[in-house]
């Protein structure tokens, strides 16, 4: 069996807030294969965004293991984690968070600047990414000249531009009207059909229905996984590597 792209085992995370300890994650384990369209579903405060932060190497677990394409990444140095974030993980958040004084293509180029690519290669890749999300005619527009859905498509193009192993989307339709949200979800489905591995964090039932597999989180624990892959042999392989 091919090893999973994502393998997490026993992830736990606590936060101390105002003298109280909050158990954000408790013994979370699952695997995801390359090419999956996976939803992490749960109400606000369930721990799903904490899980995404750990998957995106924005935060560290207090306990547990996280392997990305067979490599343990949770306990790497900050520089190593930043390198992986830039080149192997793409992020899409609820708000597009675009630079207001930069054009769409300049916004998409930003990860490539951090990766050290030359200007001509940056422009080529950014142009291709914007074409892929249907914005070939809007590349020179600034965010204020774009609709909310177009801004989110720019954010998706920015997530794609480094050809990442994994795309993480945190409530990507939460700030959009229903028609615009539908077009963004359709784009994620198209990207998944192209072979992209996508994890969408959501509390919205209409979004959860669109993914091919759902992991439900409640009070920091996985309470349901409606399409778990067999991780036994993969766990043994990873643990012995």
Secondary structure per residue as TSV (DSSP state, phi and psi in degrees):
chain	resnum	aa	ss	phi	psi
A	1	X	-	360.0	139.4
A	2	X	-	-71.0	136.4
A	3	X	-	-62.5	146.6
A	4	X	-	-66.7	154.3
A	5	X	S	-68.6	-43.4
A	6	X	E	-117.2	129.8
A	7	X	E	-138.0	116.2
A	8	X	E	-124.0	143.3
A	9	X	E	-143.5	123.2
A	10	X	E	65.9	30.6
A	11	X	E	-68.6	130.1
A	12	X	E	-135.1	146.6
A	13	X	E	-150.8	129.8
A	14	X	E	-119.5	151.8
A	15	X	E	-128.7	137.8
A	16	X	E	-97.2	115.3
A	17	X	E	-129.7	117.1
A	18	X	T	57.7	35.9
A	19	X	T	85.5	-5.1
A	20	X	E	-108.8	149.7
A	21	X	E	-102.2	123.8
A	22	X	E	-104.8	123.8
A	23	X	E	-88.9	94.2
A	24	X	E	-74.0	-38.3
A	25	X	E	-134.1	144.1
A	26	X	E	-140.0	104.5
A	27	X	E	55.8	51.2
A	28	X	E	-86.1	128.6
A	29	X	E	-138.3	134.0
A	30	X	E	-170.1	167.4
A	31	X	E	-129.5	154.5
A	32	X	E	-137.0	131.9
A	33	X	-	-83.0	156.1
A	34	X	T	-59.5	137.1
A	35	X	T	89.9	3.2
A	36	X	-	-80.1	150.6
A	37	X	E	-112.2	98.7
A	38	X	E	-110.5	134.6
A	39	X	E	-107.2	132.0
A	40	X	E	-103.9	111.0
A	41	X	E	-113.4	140.7
A	42	X	-	171.4	157.8
A	43	X	-	-73.2	171.4
A	44	X	T	-58.5	134.0
A	45	X	T	86.0	6.3
A	46	X	S	-79.2	-18.4
A	47	X	S	110.4	-0.9
A	48	X	H	-68.0	-37.0
A	49	X	H	-71.3	-33.0
A	50	X	H	-62.8	-41.9
A	51	X	H	-60.9	-43.3
A	52	X	H	-63.7	-38.6
A	53	X	H	-61.4	-37.5
A	54	X	H	-72.2	-42.1
A	55	X	H	-61.7	-34.2
A	56	X	T	-87.0	5.8
A	57	X	T	60.0	29.1
A	58	X	S	-90.0	-16.5
A	59	X	S	-145.4	164.0
A	60	X	-	-114.3	144.8
A	61	X	-	-76.1	154.9
A	62	X	S	-76.5	-28.1
A	63	X	E	-152.9	158.1
A	64	X	E	107.5	174.9
A	65	X	E	-123.6	146.6
A	66	X	E	-137.2	117.7
A	67	X	E	-113.1	131.1
A	68	X	E	-116.3	114.2
A	69	X	T	52.4	46.4
A	70	X	T	80.6	4.2
A	71	X	E	-116.4	128.8
A	72	X	E	-71.4	122.4
A	73	X	-	-121.0	-12.3
A	74	X	T	-64.8	-31.8
A	75	X	T	-112.3	21.6
A	76	X	S	-70.5	166.8
A	77	X	-	-67.4	163.3
A	78	X	H	-61.0	-39.1
A	79	X	H	-64.8	-41.5
A	80	X	H	-66.5	-39.8
A	81	X	H	-66.1	-40.2
A	82	X	H	-64.1	-38.7
A	83	X	H	-61.0	-45.3
A	84	X	H	-67.4	-42.6
A	85	X	H	-56.8	-42.5
A	86	X	H	-70.4	-35.5
A	87	X	H	-106.5	-21.3
A	88	X	H	-123.8	-6.3
A	89	X	E	-131.5	130.0
A	90	X	E	-109.3	140.7
A	91	X	E	-117.7	137.9
A	92	X	E	-131.9	123.1
A	93	X	-	-109.3	174.9
A	94	X	S	-59.4	-43.2
A	95	X	S	-100.6	137.6
A	96	X	-	-63.5	-29.2
A	97	X	-	52.8	51.6
A	98	X	-	-89.1	154.4
A	99	X	-	-74.4	119.5
A	100	X	T	-66.9	-28.0
A	101	X	T	-94.3	4.7
A	102	X	S	-111.7	148.7
A	103	X	B	-71.7	170.5
A	104	X	H	-56.9	-46.1
A	105	X	H	-68.5	-33.3
A	106	X	H	-68.5	-37.3
A	107	X	H	-63.4	-41.5
A	108	X	H	-68.9	-29.5
A	109	X	H	-71.1	-17.6
A	110	X	H	-53.8	-47.8
A	111	X	H	-61.4	-28.5
A	112	X	H	-75.1	-29.1
A	113	X	H	-63.9	-45.5
A	114	X	H	-64.9	-27.8
A	115	X	T	-80.4	-8.7
A	116	X	T	86.0	17.9
A	117	X	-	-77.7	151.5
A	118	X	-	-71.3	162.7
A	119	X	H	-62.3	-41.0
A	120	X	H	-67.6	-39.6
A	121	X	H	-69.8	-37.9
A	122	X	H	-59.5	-47.5
A	123	X	H	-64.2	-40.0
A	124	X	H	-62.5	-47.4
A	125	X	H	-66.8	-41.8
A	126	X	H	-64.2	-40.2
A	127	X	H	-62.8	-44.8
A	128	X	H	-61.9	-40.1
A	129	X	H	-65.9	-41.8
A	130	X	H	-68.0	-36.7
A	131	X	H	-62.4	-38.2
A	132	X	H	-64.1	-31.6
A	133	X	T	-96.9	11.8
A	134	X	T	82.0	27.6
A	135	X	-	-119.8	33.9
A	136	X	T	-61.3	-26.5
A	137	X	T	-95.7	5.6
A	138	X	-	-124.9	17.0
A	139	X	T	-64.0	-32.7
A	140	X	T	-94.7	3.0
A	141	X	-	-80.3	143.6
A	142	X	B	-85.1	162.4
A	143	X	G	-52.8	-40.5
A	144	X	G	-67.3	-13.6
A	145	X	G	-94.7	2.4
A	146	X	S	-113.9	149.6
A	147	X	-	-71.7	169.3
A	148	X	H	-59.5	-41.6
A	149	X	H	-66.0	-37.9
A	150	X	H	-67.3	-38.9
A	151	X	H	-62.2	-39.7
A	152	X	H	-68.4	-32.8
A	153	X	H	-67.1	-35.8
A	154	X	H	-61.7	-42.6
A	155	X	H	-62.7	-37.6
A	156	X	H	-68.0	-41.3
A	157	X	H	-60.2	-40.3
A	158	X	H	-62.7	-37.6
A	159	X	H	-68.6	-28.5
A	160	X	H	-84.9	-21.4
A	161	X	T	-64.4	-26.2
A	162	X	T	-93.4	9.7
A	163	X	-	53.0	58.7
A	164	X	-	-72.9	160.0
A	165	X	S	-68.8	-33.8
A	166	X	E	-141.0	133.2
A	167	X	E	-110.8	126.2
A	168	X	E	-111.4	124.0
A	169	X	E	-122.0	117.6
A	170	X	E	-103.0	106.9
A	171	X	S	46.9	54.8
A	172	X	T	-68.4	-15.1
A	173	X	T	-111.3	7.2
A	174	X	T	-63.2	-25.1
A	175	X	T	-105.6	13.8
A	176	X	S	-113.9	151.2
A	177	X	-	-71.2	167.8
A	178	X	H	-62.5	-39.1
A	179	X	H	-68.0	-43.9
A	180	X	H	-66.9	-39.7
A	181	X	H	-59.9	-39.9
A	182	X	H	-60.4	-41.7
A	183	X	H	-68.1	-35.4
A	184	X	H	-69.6	-42.5
A	185	X	H	-62.7	-39.3
A	186	X	H	-62.4	-36.5
A	187	X	H	-65.2	-43.8
A	188	X	H	-59.3	-40.6
A	189	X	H	-64.0	-40.9
A	190	X	H	-62.6	-43.5
A	191	X	H	-64.1	-38.2
A	192	X	H	-65.3	-39.3
A	193	X	H	-63.9	-25.8
A	194	X	T	-77.4	-2.5
A	195	X	T	103.4	4.8
A	196	X	-	-73.8	139.4
A	197	X	-	-92.6	120.9
A	198	X	E	-131.3	131.7
A	199	X	E	-114.8	120.9
A	200	X	E	-110.7	121.4
A	201	X	E	-92.5	127.1
A	202	X	E	-156.3	153.3
A	203	X	-	-110.2	-1.4
A	204	X	-	-88.7	121.8
A	205	X	H	-58.3	-36.0
A	206	X	H	-68.8	-26.6
A	207	X	H	-79.2	-43.5
A	208	X	H	-59.2	-32.2
A	209	X	T	-68.4	-18.6
A	210	X	T	-89.7	-13.1
A	211	X	S	-87.3	161.9
A	212	X	S	-87.1	-14.8
A	213	X	E	-152.0	139.3
A	214	X	E	-123.5	130.5
A	215	X	E	-108.7	120.7
A	216	X	E	-99.6	129.3
A	217	X	E	-114.8	134.7
A	218	X	E	-142.1	128.0
A	219	X	T	50.4	40.7
A	220	X	T	81.3	3.5
A	221	X	E	-121.5	148.1
A	222	X	E	-78.2	116.8
A	223	X	E	-103.7	-12.4
A	224	X	E	-159.9	141.6
A	225	X	E	-140.0	105.2
A	226	X	T	-84.6	6.6
A	227	X	T	-155.8	39.6
A	228	X	-	-60.4	135.3
A	229	X	-	-84.4	158.6
A	230	X	-	-71.6	112.2
A	231	X	-	-103.0	-0.2
A	232	X	H	-61.1	-52.1
A	233	X	H	-67.7	-35.7
A	234	X	H	-65.1	-40.7
A	235	X	H	-60.9	-42.8
A	236	X	H	-64.4	-41.2
A	237	X	H	-64.4	-46.5
A	238	X	H	-66.5	-42.8
A	239	X	H	-63.9	-27.6
A	240	X	H	-92.2	-4.2
A	241	X	-	-84.9	360.0
